């Protein structure tokens, strides 16, 4: 019986519940956005999403359709390819006694490059780093991995440009294909001027660009501020990618009633609890108990075989097997009197 104390002592610690993140592969339904089903006629909504992407520096939050899970999605969206523009004319940049131009974006759907962005850094007293890039938009096949846990994230797998987007078509067709509308929405959000006013040390612009994470300022002294910009060859394509990935947020309106997502069978990685056993902790207490039980059974059978006799377990035989010591004592007293 004392061996039973080992069971509650050692056995509970032999079983552990572990959770392996995204370690179980299960069949599931994959929801892929179809940009042709998005109602891009909602210009205010498109502008709002483009501004949000620029200010946040990221895509719109993506809800989880399956709790804690991960899966891959392939869909057609828009991408940008930006290259340096060495022929850009910076003469339009203001550099007066009070105003200092630091950014200019130009959207021109009739030009070979539909978007041109020029930036200038340095300080008001010593401007430096004037650069310009021109961008071409493409329809692109995107494959991404979606991870839904405490927060959701999108990991780009690979992108394959398909065709260059042609803006020299009727406006209605631009709206219908959706791809050009996404590029135009970002271009409109970047179209304009950012100026620094030295008289009151303020940034003058109606654009979201000065409030974005890729625009940096640093105080040099009481009267001067330094401005810096990232490499626009990579920053602008990243913004376009984030706007395209925002399709996965489900916040866009469908052109017709319903959804702009299509469904297809696929595989999802999920997170499920699993049990892990520590073999020696589990087998030691039970093994010792089983071993002791077997030993006592062998000893018991050996004693029964040596000293006992076989009988059936009727009630009478059980009574006869009881200790009849008082009766035996009475017989012994009678025998003494007779002698």
C-alpha positions as a LaTeX table, in Angstrom:
\begin{tabular}{lrrr}
\hline
Residue & $x$ (\AA) & $y$ (\AA) & $z$ (\AA) \\
\hline
Unk1 & 0.00 & 0.00 & 0.00 \\
Unk2 & 2.89 & 2.34 & 0.69 \\
Unk3 & 3.86 & 2.14 & $-2.96$ \\
Unk4 & 0.63 & 3.92 & $-3.87$ \\
Unk5 & 2.13 & 7.10 & $-2.41$ \\
Unk6 & 4.50 & 7.20 & $-5.38$ \\
Unk7 & 1.64 & 7.47 & $-7.89$ \\
Unk8 & 0.36 & 10.96 & $-6.96$ \\
Unk9 & 3.95 & 12.05 & $-6.30$ \\
Unk10 & 5.62 & 11.16 & $-9.59$ \\
Unk11 & 2.84 & 10.44 & $-12.10$ \\
Unk12 & 1.34 & 13.97 & $-12.46$ \\
Unk13 & 4.69 & 15.41 & $-13.47$ \\
Unk14 & 5.07 & 12.90 & $-16.28$ \\
Unk15 & 2.44 & 14.53 & $-18.54$ \\
Unk16 & 2.93 & 17.99 & $-20.06$ \\
Unk17 & 0.56 & 19.91 & $-22.30$ \\
Unk18 & 2.53 & 21.67 & $-25.02$ \\
Unk19 & 1.35 & 24.00 & $-27.77$ \\
Unk20 & 3.40 & 24.00 & $-30.95$ \\
Unk21 & 2.67 & 27.16 & $-32.91$ \\
Unk22 & 1.39 & 26.40 & $-36.39$ \\
Unk23 & 2.57 & 22.81 & $-36.19$ \\
Unk24 & $-0.56$ & 21.00 & $-37.39$ \\
Unk25 & $-1.54$ & 21.00 & $-41.07$ \\
Unk26 & $-5.28$ & 20.77 & $-41.77$ \\
Unk27 & $-7.49$ & 21.19 & $-44.85$ \\
Unk28 & $-9.23$ & 24.58 & $-44.91$ \\
Unk29 & $-10.87$ & 27.12 & $-47.18$ \\
Unk30 & $-8.58$ & 29.85 & $-48.52$ \\
Unk31 & $-10.14$ & 33.28 & $-49.10$ \\
Unk32 & $-8.39$ & 35.22 & $-51.89$ \\
Unk33 & $-9.22$ & 38.84 & $-52.82$ \\
Unk34 & $-10.35$ & 39.53 & $-56.38$ \\
Unk35 & $-9.51$ & 43.15 & $-57.17$ \\
Unk36 & $-11.94$ & 43.21 & $-60.11$ \\
Unk37 & $-14.80$ & 42.80 & $-57.61$ \\
Unk38 & $-13.74$ & 45.81 & $-55.51$ \\
Unk39 & $-15.84$ & 48.96 & $-55.86$ \\
Unk40 & $-13.04$ & 51.37 & $-56.78$ \\
Unk41 & $-15.60$ & 54.03 & $-57.77$ \\
Unk42 & $-15.59$ & 55.06 & $-54.10$ \\
Unk43 & $-12.89$ & 57.71 & $-54.54$ \\
Unk44 & $-13.16$ & 59.00 & $-50.98$ \\
Unk45 & $-12.66$ & 55.51 & $-49.59$ \\
Unk46 & $-9.71$ & 54.80 & $-51.87$ \\
Unk47 & $-8.08$ & 58.11 & $-50.89$ \\
Unk48 & $-8.68$ & 57.39 & $-47.21$ \\
Unk49 & $-7.04$ & 53.97 & $-47.41$ \\
Unk50 & $-4.07$ & 55.37 & $-49.38$ \\
Unk51 & $-3.56$ & 58.13 & $-46.80$ \\
Unk52 & $-3.81$ & 55.63 & $-43.94$ \\
Unk53 & $-1.16$ & 53.41 & $-45.51$ \\
Unk54 & 1.19 & 56.37 & $-45.99$ \\
Unk55 & 0.75 & 57.73 & $-42.46$ \\
Unk56 & 0.99 & 54.34 & $-40.72$ \\
Unk57 & 3.72 & 52.95 & $-42.96$ \\
Unk58 & 1.91 & 49.61 & $-43.04$ \\
Unk59 & $-1.07$ & 47.79 & $-44.52$ \\
Unk60 & $-4.54$ & 47.85 & $-42.99$ \\
Unk61 & $-5.06$ & 45.29 & $-40.16$ \\
Unk62 & $-6.03$ & 41.83 & $-41.34$ \\
Unk63 & $-8.71$ & 39.89 & $-39.39$ \\
Unk64 & $-8.36$ & 36.18 & $-38.79$ \\
Unk65 & $-10.93$ & 33.83 & $-40.35$ \\
Unk66 & $-9.63$ & 30.81 & $-38.42$ \\
Unk67 & $-8.36$ & 31.84 & $-34.98$ \\
Unk68 & $-4.67$ & 31.00 & $-34.57$ \\
Unk69 & $-3.62$ & 29.79 & $-37.98$ \\
Unk70 & $-1.35$ & 30.43 & $-40.97$ \\
Unk71 & $-1.87$ & 29.97 & $-44.69$ \\
Unk72 & $-0.71$ & 31.20 & $-48.10$ \\
Unk73 & $-2.75$ & 33.35 & $-50.48$ \\
Unk74 & $-2.11$ & 34.14 & $-54.14$ \\
Unk75 & $-3.86$ & 37.05 & $-55.82$ \\
Unk76 & $-3.38$ & 39.73 & $-58.49$ \\
Unk77 & $-2.66$ & 43.27 & $-57.32$ \\
Unk78 & $-0.63$ & 46.34 & $-58.22$ \\
Unk79 & 3.08 & 47.04 & $-57.85$ \\
Unk80 & 5.48 & 49.89 & $-58.63$ \\
Unk81 & 8.89 & 49.87 & $-60.23$ \\
Unk82 & 10.83 & 53.07 & $-59.48$ \\
Unk83 & 14.13 & 54.17 & $-61.02$ \\
Unk84 & 16.25 & 57.33 & $-60.67$ \\
Unk85 & 15.29 & 60.29 & $-62.85$ \\
Unk86 & 18.55 & 62.11 & $-63.63$ \\
Unk87 & 16.82 & 64.57 & $-65.97$ \\
Unk88 & 14.45 & 65.97 & $-63.33$ \\
Unk89 & 14.30 & 69.78 & $-63.25$ \\
Unk90 & 14.67 & 71.07 & $-59.70$ \\
Unk91 & 14.18 & 74.69 & $-60.75$ \\
Unk92 & 10.60 & 74.58 & $-59.44$ \\
Unk93 & 11.85 & 73.91 & $-55.91$ \\
Unk94 & 11.46 & 77.02 & $-53.78$ \\
Unk95 & 14.50 & 78.31 & $-51.96$ \\
Unk96 & 13.60 & 81.83 & $-50.88$ \\
Unk97 & 14.48 & 83.68 & $-47.70$ \\
Unk98 & 11.50 & 82.14 & $-45.91$ \\
Unk99 & 10.38 & 79.07 & $-47.89$ \\
Unk100 & 12.23 & 75.88 & $-48.64$ \\
Unk101 & 10.77 & 73.10 & $-50.85$ \\
Unk102 & 11.65 & 69.61 & $-49.65$ \\
Unk103 & 9.21 & 67.39 & $-51.58$ \\
Unk104 & 7.30 & 67.42 & $-54.85$ \\
Unk105 & 5.17 & 64.59 & $-56.23$ \\
Unk106 & 3.69 & 64.67 & $-59.74$ \\
Unk107 & 0.95 & 62.36 & $-61.02$ \\
Unk108 & 0.67 & 62.31 & $-64.81$ \\
Unk109 & $-1.23$ & 59.40 & $-66.35$ \\
Unk110 & $-0.24$ & 60.56 & $-69.84$ \\
Unk111 & 3.50 & 60.32 & $-69.18$ \\
Unk112 & 5.54 & 57.13 & $-69.65$ \\
Unk113 & 6.08 & 57.13 & $-65.87$ \\
Unk114 & 2.77 & 57.95 & $-64.23$ \\
Unk115 & 4.37 & 59.12 & $-60.95$ \\
Unk116 & 7.47 & 61.23 & $-60.31$ \\
Unk117 & 8.71 & 62.10 & $-56.81$ \\
Unk118 & 11.55 & 64.49 & $-55.98$ \\
Unk119 & 12.97 & 65.11 & $-52.51$ \\
Unk120 & 15.60 & 67.34 & $-50.95$ \\
Unk121 & 17.23 & 67.07 & $-47.54$ \\
Unk122 & 19.78 & 68.95 & $-45.53$ \\
Unk123 & 18.98 & 72.15 & $-43.68$ \\
Unk124 & 17.34 & 75.42 & $-44.63$ \\
Unk125 & 20.71 & 77.14 & $-44.76$ \\
Unk126 & 22.48 & 74.26 & $-46.51$ \\
Unk127 & 20.16 & 72.03 & $-48.61$ \\
Unk128 & 21.62 & 68.76 & $-49.89$ \\
Unk129 & 20.65 & 65.43 & $-51.40$ \\
Unk130 & 18.27 & 66.47 & $-54.18$ \\
Unk131 & 17.00 & 63.26 & $-55.77$ \\
Unk132 & 14.14 & 62.24 & $-58.04$ \\
Unk133 & 12.59 & 58.93 & $-59.09$ \\
Unk134 & 9.98 & 57.98 & $-61.66$ \\
Unk135 & 7.64 & 55.04 & $-61.21$ \\
Unk136 & 5.79 & 52.66 & $-63.52$ \\
Unk137 & 2.82 & 50.60 & $-62.33$ \\
Unk138 & 2.34 & 46.91 & $-63.10$ \\
Unk139 & $-0.29$ & 44.29 & $-62.53$ \\
Unk140 & 1.44 & 41.74 & $-60.33$ \\
Unk141 & 0.81 & 38.24 & $-59.06$ \\
Unk142 & 1.45 & 38.29 & $-55.31$ \\
Unk143 & 1.91 & 35.26 & $-53.07$ \\
Unk144 & 1.89 & 36.04 & $-49.36$ \\
Unk145 & 1.81 & 34.17 & $-46.08$ \\
Unk146 & $-0.74$ & 35.24 & $-43.48$ \\
Unk147 & $-0.06$ & 34.57 & $-39.80$ \\
Unk148 & $-2.83$ & 35.06 & $-37.27$ \\
Unk149 & $-1.86$ & 34.93 & $-33.60$ \\
Unk150 & $-2.05$ & 37.62 & $-30.93$ \\
Unk151 & $-1.55$ & 39.96 & $-33.87$ \\
Unk152 & $-1.77$ & 39.29 & $-37.59$ \\
Unk153 & 1.01 & 39.81 & $-40.08$ \\
Unk154 & 1.59 & 39.38 & $-43.80$ \\
Unk155 & 4.86 & 37.93 & $-45.08$ \\
Unk156 & 5.55 & 38.48 & $-48.80$ \\
Unk157 & 6.60 & 35.23 & $-50.47$ \\
Unk158 & 7.22 & 36.37 & $-54.04$ \\
Unk159 & 5.79 & 38.81 & $-56.58$ \\
Unk160 & 5.74 & 38.36 & $-60.35$ \\
Unk161 & 5.04 & 41.44 & $-62.52$ \\
Unk162 & 2.59 & 40.61 & $-65.30$ \\
Unk163 & 1.84 & 43.63 & $-67.50$ \\
Unk164 & 2.45 & 47.37 & $-67.39$ \\
Unk165 & $-0.69$ & 49.30 & $-66.50$ \\
Unk166 & $-1.93$ & 51.62 & $-69.23$ \\
Unk167 & $-3.57$ & 54.79 & $-67.95$ \\
Unk168 & $-4.32$ & 56.11 & $-71.44$ \\
Unk169 & $-7.78$ & 54.55 & $-71.49$ \\
Unk170 & $-11.27$ & 55.84 & $-70.66$ \\
Unk171 & $-11.78$ & 56.65 & $-66.99$ \\
Unk172 & $-14.56$ & 54.12 & $-66.67$ \\
Unk173 & $-12.27$ & 51.29 & $-67.73$ \\
Unk174 & $-9.69$ & 52.45 & $-65.21$ \\
Unk175 & $-12.36$ & 51.99 & $-62.55$ \\
Unk176 & $-13.43$ & 48.63 & $-63.91$ \\
Unk177 & $-10.02$ & 46.98 & $-63.88$ \\
Unk178 & $-9.29$ & 48.12 & $-60.32$ \\
Unk179 & $-5.53$ & 47.76 & $-60.71$ \\
Unk180 & $-5.04$ & 51.21 & $-62.20$ \\
Unk181 & $-7.40$ & 52.67 & $-59.60$ \\
Unk182 & $-5.13$ & 51.44 & $-56.81$ \\
Unk183 & $-2.07$ & 52.97 & $-58.46$ \\
Unk184 & $-3.94$ & 56.23 & $-59.11$ \\
Unk185 & $-5.15$ & 56.39 & $-55.49$ \\
Unk186 & $-1.59$ & 56.19 & $-54.20$ \\
Unk187 & $-0.41$ & 58.66 & $-56.85$ \\
Unk188 & $-3.07$ & 61.19 & $-55.86$ \\
Unk189 & $-2.06$ & 60.86 & $-52.19$ \\
Unk190 & 1.55 & 61.63 & $-53.16$ \\
Unk191 & 0.74 & 64.37 & $-55.68$ \\
Unk192 & 1.67 & 67.78 & $-54.29$ \\
Unk193 & 4.32 & 69.85 & $-52.54$ \\
Unk194 & 5.84 & 69.91 & $-49.05$ \\
Unk195 & 7.45 & 73.19 & $-48.01$ \\
Unk196 & 9.27 & 74.32 & $-44.88$ \\
Unk197 & 8.42 & 77.84 & $-43.70$ \\
Unk198 & 11.40 & 79.30 & $-41.89$ \\
Unk199 & 9.50 & 82.27 & $-40.49$ \\
Unk200 & 7.52 & 80.12 & $-38.07$ \\
Unk201 & 9.41 & 76.78 & $-38.39$ \\
Unk202 & 6.38 & 74.96 & $-39.79$ \\
Unk203 & 5.78 & 72.34 & $-42.47$ \\
Unk204 & 3.29 & 73.51 & $-45.08$ \\
Unk205 & 1.46 & 70.78 & $-47.01$ \\
Unk206 & $-1.94$ & 69.21 & $-47.53$ \\
Unk207 & $-0.35$ & 65.80 & $-48.11$ \\
Unk208 & 0.02 & 62.95 & $-45.61$ \\
Unk209 & 3.71 & 62.67 & $-46.50$ \\
Unk210 & 5.06 & 64.96 & $-43.71$ \\
Unk211 & 3.22 & 62.83 & $-41.14$ \\
Unk212 & 4.57 & 59.52 & $-42.44$ \\
Unk213 & 7.29 & 57.48 & $-40.70$ \\
Unk214 & 9.66 & 57.85 & $-43.66$ \\
Unk215 & 10.00 & 61.63 & $-43.26$ \\
Unk216 & 12.49 & 62.67 & $-40.58$ \\
Unk217 & 13.37 & 66.03 & $-39.03$ \\
Unk218 & 16.03 & 66.92 & $-36.50$ \\
Unk219 & 16.63 & 70.22 & $-34.73$ \\
Unk220 & 20.10 & 71.56 & $-35.48$ \\
Unk221 & 19.83 & 74.74 & $-33.44$ \\
Unk222 & 17.22 & 77.29 & $-32.46$ \\
Unk223 & 16.66 & 78.50 & $-36.03$ \\
Unk224 & 17.52 & 75.52 & $-38.25$ \\
Unk225 & 16.08 & 72.05 & $-38.89$ \\
Unk226 & 17.59 & 69.15 & $-40.84$ \\
Unk227 & 15.39 & 67.06 & $-43.15$ \\
Unk228 & 16.05 & 63.54 & $-44.42$ \\
Unk229 & 14.29 & 61.08 & $-46.70$ \\
Unk230 & 14.75 & 57.37 & $-47.30$ \\
Unk231 & 15.56 & 55.85 & $-50.67$ \\
Unk232 & 12.38 & 56.45 & $-52.67$ \\
Unk233 & 13.30 & 53.66 & $-55.10$ \\
Unk234 & 12.31 & 51.18 & $-52.39$ \\
Unk235 & 9.95 & 53.30 & $-50.25$ \\
Unk236 & 7.37 & 54.00 & $-52.96$ \\
Unk237 & 7.09 & 50.34 & $-54.10$ \\
Unk238 & 6.70 & 49.41 & $-50.42$ \\
Unk239 & 3.78 & 51.84 & $-50.07$ \\
Unk240 & 2.12 & 50.39 & $-53.16$ \\
Unk241 & 2.63 & 46.89 & $-51.79$ \\
Unk242 & 1.04 & 47.84 & $-48.46$ \\
Unk243 & $-1.97$ & 49.36 & $-50.21$ \\
Unk244 & $-2.38$ & 46.19 & $-52.28$ \\
Unk245 & $-1.98$ & 43.95 & $-49.22$ \\
Unk246 & $-4.70$ & 46.02 & $-47.54$ \\
Unk247 & $-7.14$ & 44.14 & $-49.77$ \\
Unk248 & $-6.80$ & 41.32 & $-47.23$ \\
Unk249 & $-8.26$ & 43.58 & $-44.53$ \\
Unk250 & $-11.79$ & 43.05 & $-45.92$ \\
Unk251 & $-12.46$ & 46.78 & $-45.44$ \\
Unk252 & $-13.02$ & 47.57 & $-49.11$ \\
Unk253 & $-16.53$ & 47.53 & $-50.53$ \\
Unk254 & $-17.52$ & 44.96 & $-53.12$ \\
Unk255 & $-18.80$ & 46.17 & $-56.47$ \\
Unk256 & $-21.96$ & 44.16 & $-55.95$ \\
Unk257 & $-23.64$ & 42.86 & $-52.82$ \\
Unk258 & $-21.58$ & 40.22 & $-51.10$ \\
Unk259 & $-17.82$ & 39.98 & $-50.89$ \\
Unk260 & $-14.85$ & 40.55 & $-53.15$ \\
Unk261 & $-13.20$ & 37.33 & $-51.93$ \\
Unk262 & $-13.22$ & 34.01 & $-53.75$ \\
Unk263 & $-12.93$ & 30.67 & $-51.98$ \\
Unk264 & $-10.77$ & 27.68 & $-52.82$ \\
Unk265 & $-9.70$ & 24.54 & $-50.92$ \\
Unk266 & $-6.24$ & 24.64 & $-49.38$ \\
Unk267 & $-4.16$ & 23.84 & $-46.32$ \\
Unk268 & $-3.77$ & 25.82 & $-43.08$ \\
Unk269 & $-1.25$ & 25.47 & $-40.29$ \\
Unk270 & $-3.04$ & 25.57 & $-36.96$ \\
Unk271 & $-2.05$ & 25.59 & $-33.29$ \\
Unk272 & $-3.40$ & 22.72 & $-31.19$ \\
Unk273 & $-2.49$ & 21.45 & $-27.69$ \\
Unk274 & $-0.54$ & 18.19 & $-27.60$ \\
Unk275 & 0.43 & 15.85 & $-24.73$ \\
Unk276 & 4.04 & 14.94 & $-24.08$ \\
Unk277 & 4.97 & 12.12 & $-21.69$ \\
Unk278 & 8.11 & 11.70 & $-19.58$ \\
Unk279 & 8.46 & 7.94 & $-19.80$ \\
Unk280 & 10.45 & 7.23 & $-16.66$ \\
Unk281 & 8.22 & 9.40 & $-14.42$ \\
Unk282 & 5.12 & 7.69 & $-15.75$ \\
Unk283 & 6.34 & 4.08 & $-15.65$ \\
Unk284 & 8.33 & 4.13 & $-12.39$ \\
Unk285 & 5.47 & 4.37 & $-9.85$ \\
Unk286 & 3.08 & 2.16 & $-11.79$ \\
Unk287 & 5.83 & $-0.31$ & $-12.65$ \\
Unk288 & 6.88 & $-0.64$ & $-9.02$ \\
Unk289 & 3.26 & $-1.17$ & $-8.00$ \\
Unk290 & 2.71 & $-3.77$ & $-10.70$ \\
Unk291 & 5.98 & $-5.52$ & $-9.77$ \\
Unk292 & 5.15 & $-5.62$ & $-6.05$ \\
Unk293 & 1.66 & $-6.94$ & $-6.81$ \\
Unk294 & 3.10 & $-9.70$ & $-8.98$ \\
Unk295 & 5.59 & $-10.71$ & $-6.25$ \\
Unk296 & 2.91 & $-10.91$ & $-3.56$ \\
Unk297 & 0.66 & $-12.92$ & $-5.87$ \\
Unk298 & 3.45 & $-15.44$ & $-6.45$ \\
Unk299 & 4.20 & $-15.65$ & $-2.72$ \\
Unk300 & 0.52 & $-16.01$ & $-1.90$ \\
Unk301 & $-0.04$ & $-18.80$ & $-4.41$ \\
Unk302 & 3.07 & $-20.55$ & $-3.14$ \\
Unk303 & 1.78 & $-20.51$ & 0.46 \\
Unk304 & $-1.67$ & $-21.64$ & $-0.58$ \\
Unk305 & $-0.19$ & $-24.47$ & $-2.57$ \\
Unk306 & 1.97 & $-25.54$ & 0.35 \\
Unk307 & $-0.38$ & $-25.21$ & 3.35 \\
Unk308 & $-3.90$ & $-24.91$ & 2.05 \\
Unk309 & $-6.44$ & $-27.26$ & 0.52 \\
Unk310 & $-8.79$ & $-26.72$ & $-2.35$ \\
Unk311 & $-12.45$ & $-26.05$ & $-1.58$ \\
Unk312 & $-15.31$ & $-24.18$ & $-3.16$ \\
Unk313 & $-16.31$ & $-20.78$ & $-1.78$ \\
Unk314 & $-19.71$ & $-21.71$ & $-0.35$ \\
Unk315 & $-20.96$ & $-19.91$ & 2.75 \\
Unk316 & $-20.60$ & $-23.01$ & 4.91 \\
Unk317 & $-16.99$ & $-23.51$ & 3.89 \\
Unk318 & $-16.25$ & $-19.87$ & 4.60 \\
Unk319 & $-17.72$ & $-20.23$ & 8.11 \\
Unk320 & $-15.75$ & $-23.40$ & 8.74 \\
Unk321 & $-12.64$ & $-21.57$ & 7.69 \\
Unk322 & $-13.07$ & $-19.02$ & 10.48 \\
Unk323 & $-11.08$ & $-19.22$ & 13.71 \\
Unk324 & $-12.99$ & $-21.57$ & 16.07 \\
Unk325 & $-10.62$ & $-21.13$ & 18.97 \\
Unk326 & $-13.31$ & $-21.00$ & 21.76 \\
Unk327 & $-14.77$ & $-24.32$ & 20.63 \\
Unk328 & $-11.37$ & $-25.98$ & 20.60 \\
Unk329 & $-10.64$ & $-24.69$ & 24.13 \\
Unk330 & $-13.89$ & $-26.22$ & 25.44 \\
Unk331 & $-12.95$ & $-29.61$ & 24.05 \\
Unk332 & $-9.54$ & $-29.46$ & 25.69 \\
Unk333 & $-11.08$ & $-28.72$ & 29.13 \\
Unk334 & $-13.40$ & $-31.67$ & 28.81 \\
Unk335 & $-10.53$ & $-33.98$ & 28.02 \\
Unk336 & $-8.67$ & $-32.93$ & 31.16 \\
Unk337 & $-11.66$ & $-33.71$ & 33.43 \\
Unk338 & $-11.99$ & $-37.13$ & 31.99 \\
Unk339 & $-8.45$ & $-37.92$ & 32.85 \\
\hline
\end{tabular}
